[in-house]
Amino acid sequence: MARPSNIIITILNVLTLAMAILAIGFSMWLQIHPGNSSLCQKVLHKPLLYVGLALFVVSLLGLIGSCCRLSFFMWLYSAVLFLMILGLICFTIFTIIVTNKGVGKVLSKRGVQEYRFGDYSRWLQNYVVNAENWDEIKSCLVDVNFCRNIDTGKPPEFYQKGLPPIQSGCCKPPAYCGFESKNATFWTMPETGPAVPDADCRTWSNVQTQLCFDCQSCKTAFLDNIKKEWKTLAIINTCILVLVIAIYSVGCCALRNNRRSKGYAKHRGGYL
């Protein structure tokens, strides 16, 4: 008769196996139909494939070990879960460290937040805004028409409403440039030039596929968004860690049951 721990492990691994197949399938679809997927979706191709394959292998080990009561596979399953627990602990600590330096500062009282590049850890700066990654991020922002979601109207109107930091950094020139606004995403430089000799003031373009996507203000606002999301991710990772530890404990019980079942079968066979 199947033990409760074996039944629980079997159900959990059937669910994760289904998730793995979906992840692998969607990843393959993105690879086979490149014309039907945006750049943002293409970026997900490799991560989805790797996560899907990892889940598939782990789930298969758990299913074989629990259904067939093979201790060797349950040992492998438990070892992988233990490594996953260590990985989650390390990654959670890492996310806390790289998102814990400084905070964005409000540089004007207009309700629009602008950020300094030095407010973020060096790892985030070097990884996110390097040439290769930033080109993909920028293309993704263009692809989803990110700046078209800004409410149109006169400058005071959308200043009073307040723009999200990432839209403020990427969809308009910095306030200290002193540009004049025609609408939310079209700004003109004064005849005397920018109010300050800043690189972002020269980088701004009214071309809708460029805007301020190459500005430092855009990159720092994007870093701020990542910082907030990674703090949320740290909380989610903690919840996942608790879940994986619980599954690991059930897996250890299933492994012990497998060994007891084999011991009972050998003991019974000795009397036959």
C-alpha positions as CSV (number, residue, x, y, z in Angstrom):
1,M,0.0,0.0,0.0
2,A,1.3,3.4,-0.9
3,R,2.4,5.6,1.9
4,P,1.0,9.2,2.2
5,S,4.5,10.7,1.6
6,N,4.9,8.8,-1.6
7,I,1.4,9.9,-2.8
8,I,2.2,13.6,-2.0
9,I,5.6,13.4,-3.8
10,T,3.9,11.8,-6.8
11,I,1.2,14.5,-7.0
12,L,3.7,17.3,-6.7
13,N,5.9,15.9,-9.3
14,V,3.1,15.3,-11.8
15,L,2.2,19.0,-11.4
16,T,5.8,20.2,-11.8
17,L,6.2,17.8,-14.8
18,A,3.2,19.4,-16.5
19,M,4.7,22.9,-15.8
20,A,8.0,21.8,-17.3
21,I,6.4,20.5,-20.4
22,L,4.5,23.8,-20.9
23,A,7.7,25.8,-20.4
24,I,9.7,23.7,-22.8
25,G,6.8,23.8,-25.3
26,F,6.4,27.5,-25.2
27,S,10.2,28.0,-25.5
28,M,10.3,25.7,-28.6
29,W,7.3,27.7,-30.1
30,L,9.3,30.9,-29.7
31,Q,12.2,29.3,-31.5
32,I,10.2,27.8,-34.3
33,H,8.0,30.9,-34.9
34,P,10.3,33.8,-34.5
35,G,8.1,36.0,-36.7
36,N,5.1,35.7,-34.3
37,S,7.1,36.7,-31.2
38,S,8.3,40.1,-30.0
39,L,11.9,40.7,-28.9
40,C,10.7,40.7,-25.3
41,Q,9.3,37.2,-25.8
42,K,12.5,36.0,-27.5
43,V,14.5,37.1,-24.5
44,L,12.6,34.5,-22.5
45,H,13.5,31.6,-24.9
46,K,16.7,30.3,-23.2
47,P,15.7,30.9,-19.5
48,L,12.3,29.1,-20.2
49,L,14.1,26.2,-21.9
50,Y,16.7,25.8,-19.1
51,V,14.1,26.0,-16.3
52,G,11.8,23.7,-18.1
53,L,14.5,21.0,-18.7
54,A,15.6,21.3,-15.1
55,L,12.1,20.9,-13.8
56,F,11.5,18.0,-16.2
57,V,14.6,16.0,-15.0
58,V,13.9,16.7,-11.3
59,S,10.2,15.7,-11.6
60,L,11.1,12.6,-13.5
61,L,13.5,11.5,-10.8
62,G,10.8,12.1,-8.1
63,L,8.1,10.2,-10.1
64,I,10.3,7.2,-10.7
65,G,11.6,7.1,-7.2
66,S,8.1,7.5,-5.5
67,C,6.0,5.4,-7.9
68,C,8.6,2.5,-8.4
69,R,9.9,2.9,-4.9
70,L,13.5,3.0,-6.2
71,S,15.7,4.4,-3.4
72,F,18.5,5.3,-5.9
73,F,16.3,7.8,-7.7
74,M,14.9,9.2,-4.5
75,W,18.5,9.8,-3.3
76,L,19.2,11.7,-6.5
77,Y,15.9,13.6,-6.1
78,S,16.7,14.5,-2.5
79,A,20.2,15.6,-3.5
80,V,18.9,17.9,-6.2
81,L,16.4,19.4,-3.9
82,F,19.1,20.0,-1.3
83,L,21.2,21.8,-3.9
84,M,18.2,23.8,-4.9
85,I,17.7,24.8,-1.2
86,L,21.3,26.0,-1.0
87,G,20.9,27.8,-4.4
88,L,17.7,29.6,-3.2
89,I,19.4,30.7,0.0
90,C,22.4,32.1,-1.8
91,F,20.3,33.8,-4.5
92,T,18.0,35.4,-1.9
93,I,21.0,36.8,0.1
94,F,22.5,38.0,-3.3
95,T,19.3,39.9,-4.2
96,I,19.2,41.6,-0.8
97,I,22.9,42.6,-1.2
98,V,22.7,44.0,-4.7
99,T,19.5,46.0,-4.1
100,N,20.5,47.5,-0.8
101,K,22.7,50.5,-1.8
102,G,21.0,53.9,-1.8
103,V,17.5,54.9,-2.9
104,G,16.3,57.1,-5.7
105,K,16.0,60.8,-4.8
106,V,13.4,63.3,-5.8
107,L,15.2,66.0,-7.7
108,S,12.2,68.2,-8.3
109,K,8.9,69.0,-6.6
110,R,6.9,68.5,-9.8
111,G,5.9,65.0,-8.8
112,V,8.4,63.4,-11.3
113,Q,11.1,61.3,-9.8
114,E,14.6,61.3,-11.3
115,Y,17.5,59.2,-10.1
116,R,21.3,59.3,-9.8
117,F,23.3,56.5,-11.4
118,G,25.4,56.0,-8.2
119,D,22.4,55.1,-6.1
120,Y,22.8,51.4,-7.2
121,S,25.2,48.6,-6.6
122,R,28.1,48.3,-9.1
123,W,27.0,44.8,-10.0
124,L,23.5,46.0,-11.2
125,Q,25.2,48.9,-13.0
126,N,27.7,46.7,-14.9
127,Y,25.3,43.9,-15.7
128,V,22.1,45.7,-16.7
129,V,23.5,48.7,-18.6
130,N,26.3,47.0,-20.5
131,A,26.0,47.3,-24.3
132,E,24.5,43.9,-25.0
133,N,21.9,43.8,-22.3
134,W,20.8,47.4,-22.7
135,D,20.3,47.1,-26.4
136,E,17.9,44.3,-25.8
137,I,16.1,46.2,-23.0
138,K,15.9,49.3,-25.2
139,S,14.5,47.3,-28.2
140,C,11.9,45.8,-25.9
141,L,10.8,49.2,-24.6
142,V,10.4,50.3,-28.2
143,D,8.6,47.1,-29.2
144,V,5.9,47.5,-26.6
145,N,5.4,51.2,-27.4
146,F,6.3,51.9,-23.7
147,C,6.0,55.7,-23.9
148,R,2.7,55.9,-25.7
149,N,1.0,55.1,-22.4
150,I,1.7,58.5,-21.1
151,D,-1.3,60.7,-20.8
152,T,-1.3,63.5,-23.3
153,G,-1.9,67.1,-22.3
154,K,0.0,70.2,-21.3
155,P,3.1,69.7,-19.1
156,P,1.5,70.9,-15.9
157,E,-1.2,68.3,-16.3
158,F,1.0,65.2,-16.5
159,Y,3.5,66.7,-14.0
160,Q,0.7,67.0,-11.4
161,K,-0.5,63.5,-12.0
162,G,3.1,62.3,-11.6
163,L,4.9,59.9,-13.9
164,P,6.3,56.5,-12.9
165,P,10.1,56.9,-12.5
166,I,10.9,54.7,-15.5
167,Q,8.6,56.7,-17.8
168,S,10.1,59.9,-16.4
169,G,13.6,58.7,-17.1
170,C,13.0,57.2,-20.6
171,C,10.2,59.1,-22.2
172,K,11.2,62.7,-21.4
173,P,14.4,64.7,-21.1
174,P,15.5,65.4,-17.5
175,A,13.8,68.4,-16.0
176,Y,17.2,70.2,-15.4
177,C,17.7,70.4,-19.2
178,G,15.1,73.2,-19.4
179,F,13.5,71.8,-22.5
180,E,10.0,73.1,-23.6
181,S,7.3,70.5,-24.0
182,K,4.9,70.4,-27.0
183,N,3.3,67.2,-25.7
184,A,4.3,64.3,-23.4
185,T,7.0,62.9,-25.7
186,F,7.9,65.9,-27.9
187,W,10.2,68.5,-26.4
188,T,12.2,71.4,-28.0
189,M,15.5,72.7,-26.9
190,P,15.7,76.5,-26.1
191,E,17.6,78.6,-28.6
192,T,20.2,79.2,-26.0
193,G,20.8,75.5,-25.6
194,P,20.3,73.2,-22.6
195,A,20.2,74.8,-19.2
196,V,23.1,72.6,-18.1
197,P,25.8,70.9,-20.1
198,D,24.6,67.4,-19.3
199,A,25.0,64.4,-21.7
200,D,21.4,63.4,-21.3
201,C,20.3,66.7,-22.6
202,R,22.2,66.0,-25.8
203,T,21.1,62.4,-26.0
204,W,17.4,63.3,-26.0
205,S,15.7,62.8,-29.4
206,N,12.1,63.5,-30.5
207,V,12.2,60.3,-32.7
208,Q,9.7,58.1,-31.0
209,T,11.9,55.0,-31.2
210,Q,14.8,56.8,-29.5
211,L,13.5,59.5,-27.1
212,C,15.7,59.2,-23.9
213,F,16.3,55.4,-24.1
214,D,20.0,55.9,-24.2
215,C,20.0,58.5,-21.4
216,Q,21.6,57.8,-18.0
217,S,18.3,58.9,-16.4
218,C,16.5,56.0,-18.3
219,K,19.1,53.4,-17.2
220,T,19.0,54.5,-13.6
221,A,15.2,54.5,-13.6
222,F,15.3,51.0,-15.0
223,L,17.7,50.0,-12.3
224,D,15.3,51.4,-9.7
225,N,12.5,49.3,-11.2
226,I,14.7,46.2,-11.1
227,K,15.7,47.0,-7.5
228,K,12.0,47.1,-6.4
229,E,11.2,43.9,-8.4
230,W,14.2,42.0,-6.9
231,K,13.1,43.0,-3.4
232,T,9.7,41.4,-4.2
233,L,11.6,38.5,-5.7
234,A,13.5,38.0,-2.5
235,I,10.2,37.7,-0.6
236,I,8.9,35.2,-3.2
237,N,12.2,33.3,-3.0
238,T,11.8,32.9,0.7
239,C,8.3,31.5,0.2
240,I,9.6,29.1,-2.4
241,L,12.4,28.1,-0.1
242,V,9.9,27.2,2.6
243,L,7.9,25.1,0.0
244,V,11.1,23.3,-1.3
245,I,12.2,22.5,2.3
246,A,8.7,21.0,2.9
247,I,8.9,19.0,-0.3
248,Y,12.5,17.9,0.7
249,S,11.2,16.7,4.0
250,V,8.4,14.7,2.4
251,G,10.9,13.3,-0.1
252,C,13.1,12.1,2.8
253,C,10.0,10.4,4.3
254,A,9.3,8.8,1.0
255,L,12.9,7.6,0.8
256,R,12.7,6.1,4.3
257,N,9.4,4.4,3.4
258,N,11.1,2.9,0.3
259,R,13.9,1.5,2.4
260,R,11.4,0.1,4.9
261,S,9.4,-1.5,2.2
262,K,12.4,-3.2,0.8
263,G,13.5,-4.3,4.2
264,Y,10.0,-5.7,4.9
265,A,9.9,-7.5,1.6
266,K,13.3,-9.2,2.3
267,H,12.3,-10.1,5.8
268,R,9.0,-11.6,4.5
269,G,10.8,-13.5,1.8
270,G,13.0,-15.1,4.3
271,Y,10.0,-16.9,5.8
272,L,8.7,-18.1,2.5
